[in-house]
Structures are given as C-alpha cells and as structure tokens.
Amino acid sequence: MYYLILIGVILIAIIIILNIFWRKLSRVGKEKIEDTLKDKQMEVKKKLIESRLEKRILGGGLFLIDKTKSFFKLSLLGVRKIKKRSQRLAEEKNFTGWKKDRLKKQSPLATTNENMLISLIAEAQALLKKRKIDEAEDKFIKALELDPKNIEVYMGLGEIYITRKDLVTAEEAYRYIVKINSKFLEGYKELAKLFELTKRWEDLKKMTEEVLALGHEEAWVYNLLAKSYKKRGYPEEAETYFKKAVELEPQNEEWLDQLIETAILNKNKALAYKGFNTLAQICRDEVKLQSYRDKLDLL
C-alpha cells in the first residue's frame, strides 16, 4: 500500500517537473520566435528608413556622381539662401564683381579653390560647345567637388543630359537650380523647354503658376501659362493670359501671333483685329499678314 502511495507521489512529481520543463521550453521557443520576428521587423524598418532616406536624397539635394555607372543622385544637404544672381547681363556682371570682392577676403586656399572652380567651369563650357559631352561632364563633376551648389555647373549638366535624352536627370538638375535660387529664371525657362518637349502641359501650368506666385510677372511666363491652357483644350483661359503677355510686351511678334490665333479660335473678332493692327505695324512678313486678313474676313 505504501509502495503504491510512494509511486503515485513520484509520478506526480515527475509530471510537475515535466510540466515546468515544458513551460520553460515553450517560453524559450516563444522568445526565439519573438526575437526572430523582432529581427525581421528591425530589418523591415531599416529598409523603410533607407528607402525614405533615398527618396529624400533624390528629392532635393546634391548630385553624388558614380562615374563607373554614369549616373548621379541628388543628395540632401539643406537649402539656404544664396547671393542674388539674375539672368540679365548687367546683373550677372554685378554678381561676378561680388565674387571678385569675396575672393580678396578669402584665405589663400579658398582663393585657389575658387580659381580652380572658375577654370573648370570655363573648360567644361568650352568642351560642351565643341560637343565633347563626356569630357565636359567630367569637368563639371570636378567643379561640383569644389562647389556643390554652383548654378552654372547644374545648368551645364542639365544641357548634357538633355543632349543625351536623359530627360529625368536633366529635370532633376533644373529643379535643383530653382530650389537653390528661385530668382534665377533661366532655370525655370529650361524646365519649361523640357515640359514643352515632352508635352507635359499640366506640369508647365503648375510651374508657371509657381513662378508667378514668386512675383515674376513677366510676359514669357504668361505666354507659357496661356500655351498650357490652350494645349489642354481651354482656349478662353489661354486668351486671357496671351492678352497679359501682349500687355507687358506689346511689340513682341510671337506673343501677338499667339493672341491673334487664339482670338480667332474663340471668334473674338474685336480682340483679333486689335492684335492684328498692332502686328501690322511691326511685321514685314506680308504672306503672314495676308493669311491673318483672310482668317479675319471669315469671322
């Protein structure tokens, strides 16, 4: 009888020990699974962070050139205001003068780097004119190492990638230019050419509206905005902005042509005749003028 009780106690003890061991084993297994899941989650988070960082880099910063792959990315180094540099010749001379004054105040090393930069840009531009694209690109890339935010360099790179028909990379270059200096209108003009080339009329509209919002109310901007409306099938809105372009530059033959043609399309006889009368005073192309007369007679 006592033997049976003893055996029963031993069996119960063994069951309890096995239960405790099983629980520990299950806990260890669960912890391993959780650790594995955590590792996987960390890996996913890492990839997400890298992906976001890559997008941020591509979205707005400097070009990091990989010469072996002939490809470069834009890396984010922050946006800050730089000295005013206009596209007009007189203002460009003032900007050059400012650079020369700054050189006098710089250390010898900084002055050397500045001189090297000027030399590299000049060499690159000369090579570009000779259509030596690869050599020009190498010079521009070396210039970027000295001045990562140089507008002239990005304008040159943009031209190179347009020539290569790498329009995506060219667009990144021009967009970065206007991000560096929103007053540098040549950057916007190059973007506009790219949008016209690829028939991206909605993007052209948004860009011109952005330029106007920055306070650059110029005839070429209104003309491009009007063109974007006309190409998308809104001739009445186009007429309004062609009219603004002509008001700002009443002797511009191109703007007058656009206004007259759009007014004829909209059957706005008064505006078409008004534009034609102005055009007739400055245009020497009698064939074109007669063509407009014929169209006006049909209104």
Secondary structure, 3 states (H helix, E strand, C coil): CHHHHHHHHHHHHHHHHHHHHHHHHHHHHHHHHHHHHHHHHHHHHHHHHHHHHHHHHHHHCEEEEECCCCEEEEECCCCCCCCCCCCCHHHHHHHHHHHHHHHHHCCHHHHHHHHHHHHHHHHHHHHHHCCCHHHHHHHHHHHHHHCCCCHHHHHHHHHHHHHCCCHHHHHHHHHHHHHHCCCCHHHHHHHHHHHHHCCCHHHHHHHHHHHHHCCCCCHHHHHHHHHHHHHCCCHHHHHHHHHHHHHHCCCCHHHHHHHHHHHHHCCCHHHHHHHHHHHHHHCCCHHHHHHHHHHHHCC
